[in-house]
Amino acid sequence: MNDLETLLSIEDPVKRKALFIAMFSREVVRRGGKQPIIVGGQAVEIYTQGSYTTGDIDIKASREMTDAILKAWGFVKAGRTWINKELDIYVDWLGSSLEEGEEAEKRVSIIKVTDQLDIRVISIEDLVIDRLGAFKWWGDTDSLLWAKVLIGVKKSIDRLDESYLFERAKKTNLLDILEGILSSGE
């Protein structure tokens, strides 16, 4: 069974997307590139194990490599989005590196999808800041809820790096919202 057939055999879209990302990441590395980083809604979906769902996969990776691989795998480009209707997978290329900088790149989580495949996902702390920004600047109230959920997820599996979170919140003018969430105990 080839990779496409394997993906088509997976009914659960959350698992299908996770395996796709892992296969894509493996191919990028095989071609000499740096393993992509998953950001945005797909990162929230991964950390919440599908409680949050998104329509597309937001990635940070080499544009040239992303374009070449997805084209070879039968995806069609529409604007900045690559689409494979058969797999029901939509990939948005959002740049080659994290805007949050080198520190954020060092903090990415490595998540094992299979024994041989893993993916890199933006850290929960950086994702919380992203969601708080969506709440404050775009009025997306759901993003505030998901920021709280992500904080809970992080606390359940590891220590929340509050000093880093506060530093990022200060730099992005989100300190008031972060302090409100953390002081309310939600």
Long-range contacts (C-beta under 8 A, 24 or more apart in sequence): 4-73, 4-74, 4-87, 7-87, 7-89, 8-86, 8-87, 12-50, 13-53, 13-88, 14-45, 14-49, 14-50, 14-53, 16-87, 16-88, 16-89, 17-42, 17-45, 17-57, 17-89, 18-46, 18-113, 18-119, 19-113, 19-114, 19-117, 20-57, 20-87, 20-89, 21-57, 21-59, 21-113, 21-119, 22-113, 22-114, 22-117, 22-118, 22-119, 23-117, 24-59, 24-69, 24-70, 24-91, 25-117, 25-118, 25-119, 25-120, 26-116, 26-117, 27-69, 28-61, 28-62, 28-65, 28-66, 28-69, 31-65, 31-68, 31-69, 33-61, 33-62, 33-65, 34-61, 34-62, 35-119, 35-120, 36-60, 36-61, 36-66, 36-119, 36-120, 37-61, 37-97, 37-98, 37-105, 37-108, 37-120, 37-121, 37-122, 38-119, 38-120, 38-121, 38-122, 39-94, 39-98, 39-121, 39-122, 39-127, 39-130, 40-92, 40-94, 40-130, 43-121, 43-122, 43-127, 44-127, 44-131, 44-146, 44-150, 46-111, 46-119, 46-121, 47-121, 47-124, 47-127, 47-150, 47-153, 48-146, 48-149, 48-150, 48-153, 51-149, 52-146, 52-149, 55-90, 56-81, 56-90, 56-91, 56-92, 57-89, 57-90, 57-91, 57-92, 58-92, 58-94, 59-91, 59-92, 59-93, 59-94, 60-94, 60-95, 60-96, 60-97, 60-98, 61-93, 61-96, 62-96, 63-93, 63-96, 66-91, 66-93, 67-93, 98-122, 98-126, 100-126, 100-129, 100-168, 103-164, 107-164, 124-150, 124-151, 124-153, 124-154, 124-160, 125-154, 125-160, 125-161, 125-164, 125-165, 125-168, 126-168, 128-154, 128-165, 128-178, 129-165, 129-168, 129-169, 129-172, 129-174, 132-169, 132-172, 132-174, 132-177, 132-178, 132-181, 133-172, 133-174, 135-177, 136-173, 136-174, 136-177, 144-177, 144-181, 147-181, 148-181, 148-186, 151-181, 151-182
